[in-house]
Structure formats: C-alpha cells, structure tokens
C-alpha cells in the first residue's frame, strides 16, 4: 500500500491514478483544505480501482495512528501535503513554515517506527535553486537563497530528509519539479484550487471561459526575450509517472544513497506570454490579460536539466506545451457541465 498525503490535490490525484494503473493499492490522506472529497471517486472512476480517502491532518500524530490501525503500515509514502503559492508565502511566511515544515516532521517520526515502510518520495521544487546564475539547473547546481518563504520551506525539508536518512535506515527521494500544468485526458481530474488561482494555467482557463476577470501578467521587464518570466512547464501526468518511478526505485531498493534528489522537467523554457499565445492558438479562445508589476518571490527564468532522472529512473517527459494547454482547457470546459 502507498500512502499519498495531499492525495486529493492536483498532483496527488494524478499520481494516485498512475499508482493504481501500476497495480499499487493507494490510501489518500488529505484535510481537504484545497481540494474536494469527490476527487477520490473520480480517481476510482478513471482507474476502475478503489482509491481510499482518509480525511486527516498530516501534522497530527493520531492521524498516522489511525492510518496504521485502519489500513496497515504503508510500503512507502509520497508526501504532497503542503501550501504551494509563492506569492501567498511572501505575505504569510509563518503560516507556510508551520504547515510545510511541521507537516513533514510528524510523518517522518511515524515512519521511523514503521520498519517495513521502505521510504518516502518528497514533493520538492525547483524553487530550492533560488535565482540561478546558470541555466539549465542540474541537481549539482548551487542551492542559493530562496526567493520566497515557500522555496525556503522546500530547502529546509530537503535538509531534514537528508539528516534523518543519514541517522537511520530510512530512504528518501526528493523530486525537484518545475511547473506542472494540464489535466488528465479523461477531463475528470485537473487543477481546481479553492478561491482565486495562484498558478498561471488555471487562471488562464478561468479567464478564457469567463469565470474570472483578466489575467494579471506579473511583470514584462525581466531579462527574457519578451520580458515575461520563463518556466519549465511539465504535464501533470508526466510528473505523476515520475513519482511512480521513484516509488519503484524505493521498493526495489535501487537507491544508491539514503537520500537522493532528481529534477523533473522537460528541459525547455517557455515564457508566460508564450503560454498565453499557445493557449489562444490551440483553443481559438482569446485570453483577456493586463501587465502588472512583478510579484515578490518570482525568479526571472528557470528550466531543468533532467538528464539524471532519465539515466537513473528511465523517466522522460512525453507531452508538449500544446498538449498541456489543450488538456487544461478540456478540464475547464468539463467543469461547466458539473
């Protein structure tokens, strides 16, 4: 059994689908603060297999006591449960420190009492690299000061994992991924944050369909070809498959070290304006937008060198940007019928 914390969230739900397709039993742990319980039913509909949802808080020890009592000791844990909005973290740093850091300490404490649990796959981020001097970034790139409290929490959590693995038999893989977008081809699950989206793609689709006002582009004066930020956008299904590959590596005991890190990206950078224009070209729908000031916590540009994960885990991204934006739009359209 694989325990997926934050399992009804955007990336967690897509990962649960791929785990079930791969033959694993899955328990989803979520407090539903930024997701909905019916996502578990949608996962089951997609896969034809049961995705069990346990509602609880990852920072509470009793939550993991309940997990053990009801479902047994997991073979591995995938940890997604965290706040993830860069801009929000700048405004509410203590909230992010409390949730993201404490939310990893408690499951790690419990995992150390579960000798049959092989390890943990941690949802890390390219934000650990700060504002890099050289691109693309590899796993050996310097870890510079984080540009946001969110990025800092990922740096701290990676440090915690490294220390705990060094002091115990626990094994961990941190996946430093870049900017997931898109949705499952069934259009049954996708990115649906509560409230106003903080990520680019759901705001693009919600503005395009008339659910939101114009999209704000945060700055057009960066040192990039069109002045807008450049990111390595990756299809969420590709990202989900990377987590399955990491779980396989843990369970097969193929990790060369107690703690490993892998970049997960496409190796290509696209600007915010390129994403908007690609969306308009693929869908035929105009995106209303305006240019505002830069957002605190954003770096100008970053994209991945993912050679290491290709070599060690045999994983490679397979979707292009057109496929990503098309699937996101199909998901947005499906929501209108729900």
C-alpha positions as CSV (number, residue, x, y, z in Angstrom):
1,X,0.0,0.0,0.0
2,X,1.2,3.5,-0.8
3,X,0.1,6.4,1.4
4,X,-0.3,9.6,-0.6
5,X,-0.5,12.7,1.6
6,X,-2.3,15.6,-0.1
7,X,-3.8,12.8,-2.2
8,X,-6.9,14.7,-3.5
9,X,-4.9,17.7,-4.6
10,X,-3.8,18.5,-8.1
11,X,-0.6,16.5,-8.4
12,X,-1.6,13.9,-5.7
13,X,-4.7,12.9,-7.5
14,X,-2.9,12.4,-10.8
15,X,-0.2,10.4,-9.1
16,X,-2.8,8.2,-7.4
17,X,-4.2,7.4,-10.8
18,X,-0.8,6.3,-12.1
19,X,-0.1,4.3,-9.0
20,X,-3.4,2.4,-9.3
21,X,-2.6,1.8,-13.0
22,X,0.7,0.4,-11.9
23,X,-1.0,-2.1,-9.6
24,X,-0.5,-0.4,-6.2
25,X,-3.1,-0.1,-3.5
26,X,-3.5,3.5,-2.6
27,X,-4.7,5.4,0.5
28,X,-5.2,9.2,0.1
29,X,-4.6,11.3,3.2
30,X,-5.9,14.9,2.9
31,X,-7.5,17.5,5.1
32,X,-9.4,18.9,2.1
33,X,-8.2,22.5,2.7
34,X,-7.6,23.0,-1.0
35,X,-9.4,20.1,-2.7
36,X,-12.7,18.1,-2.6
37,X,-13.6,14.7,-1.4
38,X,-15.2,13.6,-4.6
39,X,-11.8,13.6,-6.3
40,X,-11.3,10.1,-4.7
41,X,-14.4,8.9,-6.6
42,X,-13.2,10.4,-9.8
43,X,-9.9,8.6,-9.4
44,X,-11.8,5.3,-8.9
45,X,-13.9,6.0,-12.0
46,X,-10.8,6.6,-14.1
47,X,-9.0,3.5,-12.9
48,X,-11.8,1.1,-12.1
49,X,-10.0,0.6,-8.8
50,X,-10.7,1.8,-5.3
51,X,-8.9,4.9,-4.1
52,X,-9.5,5.1,-0.3
53,X,-9.7,8.6,1.2
54,X,-8.8,9.2,4.8
55,X,-9.5,12.8,6.0
56,X,-7.0,14.0,8.4
57,X,-4.1,16.4,9.3
58,X,-0.6,15.3,8.5
59,X,0.8,17.4,11.4
60,X,-1.1,15.3,14.0
61,X,0.4,12.0,15.3
62,X,-3.0,10.5,15.8
63,X,-3.7,10.7,12.1
64,X,-0.9,8.2,11.4
65,X,-2.1,6.0,14.2
66,X,-5.5,5.9,12.5
67,X,-3.8,5.1,9.2
68,X,-1.9,2.2,10.7
69,X,-4.9,0.8,12.5
70,X,-7.3,1.1,9.6
71,X,-5.1,0.2,6.6
72,X,-1.9,-1.2,7.9
73,X,1.7,0.1,7.5
74,X,2.3,1.6,4.1
75,X,5.1,0.2,1.9
76,X,6.1,3.8,1.0
77,X,4.8,7.3,1.5
78,X,4.5,10.1,-1.2
79,X,4.3,13.4,0.6
80,X,2.5,16.2,-1.3
81,X,0.7,17.9,1.6
82,X,1.9,21.5,1.7
83,X,0.9,25.0,0.9
84,X,2.4,25.9,-2.5
85,X,1.6,29.5,-3.5
86,X,4.8,31.6,-3.9
87,X,3.1,35.0,-3.6
88,X,0.9,33.9,-0.6
89,X,4.0,32.6,1.2
90,X,5.6,36.1,0.9
91,X,2.5,37.6,2.7
92,X,2.1,34.7,5.2
93,X,5.5,33.3,5.9
94,X,4.8,31.9,9.4
95,X,1.8,30.0,8.1
96,X,4.0,28.4,5.4
97,X,6.7,27.5,7.9
98,X,4.2,26.0,10.3
99,X,2.3,23.9,7.7
100,X,5.0,22.8,5.3
101,X,7.8,22.1,7.9
102,X,5.7,20.6,10.7
103,X,3.7,18.7,8.1
104,X,6.8,16.7,7.2
105,X,8.2,16.2,10.8
106,X,5.1,14.2,12.0
107,X,5.0,11.7,9.2
108,X,8.8,11.2,9.4
109,X,8.6,10.5,13.1
110,X,5.9,7.8,12.5
111,X,7.8,6.3,9.5
112,X,10.8,5.7,11.8
113,X,8.5,3.4,13.8
114,X,7.4,1.5,10.7
115,X,10.4,-0.8,9.9
116,X,8.5,-2.3,6.9
117,X,8.0,1.1,5.3
118,X,10.7,1.4,2.6
119,X,10.8,5.2,2.4
120,X,9.3,8.5,1.2
121,X,9.1,10.4,-2.0
122,X,9.0,14.1,-1.3
123,X,7.4,16.7,-3.4
124,X,10.2,19.3,-3.7
125,X,10.5,22.1,-6.1
126,X,12.8,24.0,-8.4
127,X,12.4,26.9,-6.0
128,X,15.2,25.4,-3.9
129,X,17.7,26.7,-6.5
130,X,16.7,30.3,-5.8
131,X,17.5,32.6,-8.7
132,X,20.2,30.6,-10.6
133,X,23.2,32.1,-12.3
134,X,23.4,29.4,-14.9
135,X,20.8,27.6,-16.9
136,X,19.6,24.9,-17.1
137,X,19.9,23.9,-13.5
138,X,21.0,20.4,-12.6
139,X,21.0,18.6,-9.3
140,X,24.5,19.8,-8.8
141,X,23.6,23.5,-9.2
142,X,24.2,25.7,-6.2
143,X,21.4,26.0,-3.7
144,X,21.1,29.8,-3.5
145,X,19.0,31.8,-1.0
146,X,15.3,31.0,-1.7
147,X,13.4,33.8,-3.4
148,X,10.3,33.1,-1.3
149,X,9.3,31.5,2.0
150,X,7.7,28.7,0.0
151,X,11.0,27.9,-1.6
152,X,12.8,28.1,1.8
153,X,10.4,25.5,3.3
154,X,11.4,23.1,0.5
155,X,15.1,23.8,1.2
156,X,14.5,23.1,4.9
157,X,12.5,19.9,4.3
158,X,15.2,18.5,2.0
159,X,17.7,19.2,4.7
160,X,15.6,17.4,7.2
161,X,15.3,14.4,5.0
162,X,19.0,14.3,4.3
163,X,19.7,14.4,8.1
164,X,17.1,11.8,9.0
165,X,18.2,9.4,6.3
166,X,21.8,9.8,7.5
167,X,20.8,8.9,11.1
168,X,18.5,6.0,10.2
169,X,17.7,3.3,7.7
170,X,15.0,5.5,6.1
171,X,15.4,6.2,2.4
172,X,14.0,9.2,0.6
173,X,13.8,10.6,-2.9
174,X,13.1,14.3,-3.4
175,X,11.7,15.2,-6.8
176,X,12.5,18.8,-7.6
177,X,9.9,19.6,-10.2
178,X,9.2,22.6,-12.2
179,X,5.8,24.0,-13.2
180,X,3.1,21.3,-13.6
181,X,0.1,22.2,-15.8
182,X,-2.5,20.3,-17.8
183,X,-5.0,17.7,-16.7
184,X,-5.9,14.0,-17.1
185,X,-7.1,13.1,-20.6
186,X,-10.4,11.9,-19.1
187,X,-11.1,15.5,-18.0
188,X,-12.3,14.0,-14.7
189,X,-9.5,15.5,-12.6
190,X,-7.4,18.6,-13.0
191,X,-6.3,21.7,-11.2
192,X,-9.1,23.3,-9.2
193,X,-7.9,25.4,-6.3
194,X,-10.3,26.9,-3.8
195,X,-10.7,30.6,-4.4
196,X,-8.6,32.7,-6.8
197,X,-5.9,30.6,-8.5
198,X,-2.3,31.4,-7.7
199,X,-0.8,29.4,-10.6
200,X,-0.8,30.5,-14.2
201,X,-2.8,27.9,-16.1
202,X,-6.0,27.7,-14.0
203,X,-6.2,31.5,-14.1
204,X,-5.7,31.4,-17.9
205,X,-8.5,28.9,-18.4
206,X,-10.8,30.6,-15.9
207,X,-10.3,34.0,-17.6
208,X,-10.8,32.5,-21.0
209,X,-14.1,30.9,-20.1
210,X,-15.4,34.0,-18.3
211,X,-15.2,32.7,-14.7
212,X,-12.6,35.3,-13.8
213,X,-11.6,38.8,-14.9
214,X,-8.5,39.5,-16.9
215,X,-5.3,37.6,-16.1
216,X,-2.6,39.7,-14.5
217,X,0.9,39.1,-16.0
218,X,3.4,39.8,-13.2
219,X,5.9,42.0,-15.0
220,X,7.2,42.3,-18.5
221,X,10.6,43.8,-17.8
222,X,12.6,40.7,-17.0
223,X,15.7,39.9,-18.9
224,X,14.0,37.5,-21.3
225,X,13.1,37.7,-25.0
226,X,9.6,39.1,-24.3
227,X,10.1,40.5,-20.8
228,X,7.9,37.9,-19.0
229,X,9.1,35.1,-16.7
230,X,10.3,31.8,-18.2
231,X,9.4,28.5,-16.7
232,X,9.8,24.8,-17.5
233,X,6.2,23.7,-17.8
234,X,5.5,20.0,-17.4
235,X,2.3,18.0,-18.0
236,X,0.9,16.8,-14.7
237,X,0.5,13.2,-16.0
238,X,4.2,13.1,-16.9
239,X,5.0,14.4,-13.4
240,X,2.7,11.8,-11.8
241,X,4.6,9.0,-13.7
242,X,7.9,10.3,-12.3
243,X,6.5,9.7,-8.8
244,X,5.6,6.1,-9.7
245,X,9.2,5.6,-11.0
246,X,10.5,7.0,-7.7
247,X,8.3,4.6,-5.6
248,X,9.5,1.7,-7.7
249,X,13.1,2.7,-7.0
250,X,12.5,2.8,-3.3
251,X,10.6,-0.5,-3.1
252,X,13.2,-2.2,-5.3
253,X,16.0,-0.8,-3.0
254,X,17.8,0.7,-6.0
255,X,18.7,3.9,-4.3
256,X,22.4,4.4,-4.3
257,X,22.2,6.8,-1.2
258,X,19.9,7.2,1.7
259,X,18.7,10.5,0.2
260,X,18.5,11.3,-3.5
261,X,17.3,14.2,-5.5
262,X,16.1,14.4,-9.1
263,X,15.0,17.2,-11.3
264,X,11.7,16.6,-13.1
265,X,11.2,18.9,-16.1
266,X,11.1,19.0,-19.9
267,X,14.4,20.8,-20.3
268,X,12.6,23.6,-22.2
269,X,11.6,27.1,-21.0
270,X,8.5,28.9,-22.1
271,X,7.6,32.5,-21.2
272,X,4.3,33.5,-19.7
273,X,3.4,35.2,-22.9
274,X,4.3,32.1,-24.9
275,X,1.9,30.1,-22.8
276,X,-0.9,32.6,-23.3
277,X,-0.3,32.7,-27.1
278,X,-0.1,28.9,-27.3
279,X,-3.3,28.6,-25.5
280,X,-5.0,31.0,-27.8
281,X,-3.7,29.3,-30.9
282,X,-4.6,25.8,-29.7
283,X,-8.1,26.6,-28.4
284,X,-9.1,29.6,-30.6
285,X,-10.1,31.4,-27.5
286,X,-8.7,34.8,-26.5
287,X,-7.3,35.3,-23.0
288,X,-8.0,38.8,-21.5
289,X,-4.9,39.9,-19.6
290,X,-3.1,43.0,-18.4
291,X,0.5,43.6,-17.3
292,X,1.0,44.4,-13.7
293,X,4.1,44.9,-11.5
294,X,6.4,42.0,-10.7
295,X,5.3,39.6,-8.0
296,X,7.6,39.3,-4.9
297,X,9.2,35.8,-4.8
298,X,9.3,35.2,-8.5
299,X,12.6,34.5,-10.3
300,X,13.1,35.7,-13.9
301,X,13.7,32.4,-15.5
302,X,14.5,28.7,-14.7
303,X,14.4,25.4,-16.5
304,X,15.7,22.0,-15.9
305,X,18.4,19.7,-16.8
306,X,16.7,16.3,-16.3
307,X,19.4,14.0,-17.6
308,X,19.9,12.4,-14.1
309,X,16.3,11.2,-13.8
310,X,16.4,9.9,-17.4
311,X,19.5,7.9,-16.6
312,X,18.6,6.5,-13.2
313,X,14.8,6.1,-13.3
314,X,14.3,5.8,-17.1
315,X,11.8,8.7,-17.0
316,X,11.3,11.3,-19.6
317,X,8.5,13.9,-20.3
318,X,6.4,13.0,-23.3
319,X,3.9,15.8,-23.6
320,X,4.5,19.1,-25.4
321,X,3.1,22.5,-24.5
322,X,0.2,22.3,-27.0
323,X,-1.0,19.1,-25.3
324,X,-0.6,20.6,-21.9
325,X,-2.8,23.7,-22.6
326,X,-5.3,21.6,-24.6
327,X,-5.9,19.2,-21.7
328,X,-6.2,22.1,-19.2
329,X,-8.9,23.7,-21.4
330,X,-10.8,20.4,-21.8
331,X,-10.7,20.1,-18.0
332,X,-12.0,23.7,-17.6
333,X,-14.8,23.0,-20.1
334,X,-15.8,19.8,-18.3
335,X,-16.3,21.8,-15.1
336,X,-19.1,23.8,-16.8
337,X,-21.1,20.6,-17.1
338,X,-20.7,19.5,-13.5
